[in-house]
Amino acid sequence: MPARSLLAAKSSSGAVSAAFLTVKHAADYLGLSPHTLYVWRHRRQGPPSFRMGPRGRVMYRLEALDAWIRAQERADSRSNPALNPLNTPPQERPGRFLGA
């Protein structure tokens, strides 16, 4: 989420609500569309979410979004050198059997 949007969420709802983001604010924070988050939630993918309040609004914890982002970075071979296939030594193939 751009700094401006996060500050707007804090100032309009108070400091306590900044720890919880609505689908729209979470999507802004992640740079995604709200629809993507709804699809991921339906498929049980993406960052963890929960329902809160009498109307059962879908919410995201800011700390859970940050943890999910870190997990995505660790799982991506482009940002994790340990997973990059170009950093692993080539495996030797067993010799071909040249039958008699």
Backbone hydrogen bonds in HBPLUS format (Angstrom, degrees):
<---DONOR---> <-ACCEPTOR-->    atom                        ^
c    i                          cat <-CA-CA->   ^        H-A-AA   ^      H-
h    n   atom  resd res      DA  || num        DHA   H-A  angle D-A-AA Bond
n    s   type  num  typ     dist DA aas  dist angle  dist       angle   num
A0005-SER N   A0002-PRO O   3.06 MM   3  5.44 118.4  2.45 106.4 120.1     1
A0006-LEU N   A0002-PRO O   3.15 MM   4  6.49 161.7  2.18 158.1 163.4     2
A0007-LEU N   A0003-ALA O   2.95 MM   4  6.14 161.9  1.99 152.1 157.1     3
A0008-ALA N   A0004-ARG O   2.92 MM   4  6.13 149.8  2.02 143.4 152.3     4
A0009-ALA N   A0005-SER O   2.92 MM   4  6.21 151.0  2.01 145.2 152.7     5
A0010-LYS N   A0006-LEU O   3.01 MM   4  6.29 151.3  2.09 145.1 153.1     6
A0011-SER N   A0007-LEU O   2.83 MM   4  6.03 166.3  1.85 154.0 157.6     7
A0012-SER N   A0008-ALA O   2.97 MM   4  5.93 159.9  2.01 147.1 152.1     8
A0013-SER N   A0009-ALA O   3.30 MM   4  6.07 151.5  2.38 134.6 141.2     9
A0014-GLY N   A0010-LYS O   2.81 MM   4  5.11 133.9  2.02 139.8 147.0    10
A0018-ALA N   A0015-ALA O   3.30 MM   3  5.43 146.7  2.42  99.9 109.2    11
A0019-ALA N   A0016-VAL O   3.31 MM   3  6.07 165.0  2.33 117.9 121.7    12
A0020-PHE N   A0017-SER O   2.99 MM   3  5.28 150.9  2.08 107.5 116.3    13
A0062-LEU N   A0019-ALA O   2.92 MM  43  5.29 163.6  1.94 137.8 141.6    14
A0021-LEU N   A0060-TYR O   2.67 MM  39  5.07 164.6  1.69 153.8 159.5    15
A0060-TYR N   A0021-LEU O   2.81 MM  39  5.07 147.3  1.92 145.1 155.4    16
A0026-ALA N   A0022-THR O   2.80 MM   4  5.95 160.8  1.84 155.5 161.6    17
A0027-ALA N   A0023-VAL O   2.84 MM   4  5.95 155.7  1.90 147.1 153.9    18
A0028-ASP N   A0024-LYS O   2.97 MM   4  6.23 156.0  2.03 146.0 152.7    19
A0029-TYR N   A0025-HIS O   2.89 MM   4  6.07 157.0  1.94 145.1 151.7    20
A0030-LEU N   A0026-ALA O   2.94 MM   4  6.17 150.6  2.03 147.1 154.3    21
A0031-GLY N   A0027-ALA O   2.84 MM   4  5.80 119.7  2.20 138.9 154.7    22
A0032-LEU N   A0027-ALA O   2.84 MM   5  4.81 158.4  1.89 144.4 146.2    23
A0031-GLY N   A0028-ASP O   3.21 MM   3  4.99 141.0  2.38  92.5 103.8    24
A0036-THR N   A0033-SER O   3.08 MM   3  5.34 124.3  2.40 103.2 116.0    25
A0037-LEU N   A0033-SER O   3.42 MM   4  6.91 156.3  2.48 149.2 154.4    26
A0038-TYR N   A0034-PRO O   3.00 MM   4  6.35 154.2  2.07 150.4 158.0    27
A0039-VAL N   A0035-HIS O   2.89 MM   4  6.19 159.4  1.93 154.8 159.9    28
A0040-TRP N   A0036-THR O   2.88 MM   4  6.11 167.1  1.90 154.8 158.5    29
A0041-ARG N   A0037-LEU O   2.88 MM   4  6.02 156.5  1.93 145.5 152.3    30
A0042-HIS N   A0038-TYR O   2.97 MM   4  6.18 158.7  2.02 147.0 152.5    31
A0043-ARG N   A0039-VAL O   2.97 MM   4  6.24 149.9  2.07 148.9 157.3    32
A0044-ARG N   A0040-TRP O   2.89 MM   4  5.87 102.9  2.50 136.7 155.1    33
A0045-GLN N   A0040-TRP O   2.70 MM   5  4.66 177.4  1.71 144.4 145.2    34
A0044-ARG N   A0041-ARG O   3.08 MM   3  4.85 155.4  2.14  99.1 106.4    35
A0050-PHE N   A0059-MET O   3.04 MM   9  5.48 153.4  2.12 147.7 154.6    36
A0059-MET N   A0050-PHE O   2.73 MM   9  5.48 163.4  1.75 167.7 173.7    37
A0052-MET N   A0057-ARG O   2.88 MM   5  5.39 149.9  1.97 140.4 149.1    38
A0057-ARG N   A0052-MET O   3.09 MM   5  5.39 130.3  2.35 154.1 142.8    39
A0056-GLY N   A0053-GLY O   3.08 MM   3  5.19 154.4  2.15 104.2 112.3    40
A0064-ALA N   A0061-ARG O   3.10 MM   3  5.11 122.9  2.44  95.4 109.9    41
A0065-LEU N   A0061-ARG O   3.03 MM   4  6.38 149.7  2.12 150.4 158.6    42
A0066-ASP N   A0062-LEU O   3.06 MM   4  6.39 159.2  2.10 150.3 155.5    43
A0067-ALA N   A0063-GLU O   3.00 MM   4  6.18 155.4  2.06 141.0 147.8    44
A0068-TRP N   A0064-ALA O   2.89 MM   4  6.03 152.9  1.97 142.8 150.3    45
A0069-ILE N   A0065-LEU O   2.92 MM   4  6.17 155.0  1.98 148.5 155.1    46
A0070-ARG N   A0066-ASP O   3.02 MM   4  6.30 159.8  2.06 147.5 152.5    47
A0071-ALA N   A0067-ALA O   2.97 MM   4  6.22 153.8  2.04 145.5 152.8    48
A0072-GLN N   A0068-TRP O   2.94 MM   4  6.23 150.8  2.03 146.3 154.2    49
A0073-GLU N   A0069-ILE O   2.97 MM   4  6.29 152.0  2.05 149.0 156.8    50
A0074-ARG N   A0070-ARG O   2.98 MM   4  6.27 154.8  2.05 148.6 155.0    51
A0075-ALA N   A0071-ALA O   3.03 MM   4  6.19 141.8  2.18 141.4 151.4    52
A0076-ASP N   A0073-GLU O   3.35 MM   3  5.30 152.6  2.43  97.6 105.4    53
A0079-SER N   A0076-ASP O   3.19 MM   3  5.70 142.1  2.34 110.4 119.2    54
A0080-ASN N   A0076-ASP O   2.98 MM   4  6.01 127.5  2.26 146.7 162.1    55
A0083-LEU N   A0080-ASN O   2.95 MM   3  5.65 151.1  2.03 122.6 130.1    56
A0084-ASN N   A0081-PRO O   3.25 MM   3  5.07 150.8  2.34  96.9 105.5    57
A0087-ASN N   A0084-ASN O   3.02 MM   3  5.56 159.2  2.06 117.1 123.5    58
A0088-THR N   A0085-PRO O   3.45 MM   3  5.51 163.5  2.48 101.1 105.8    59
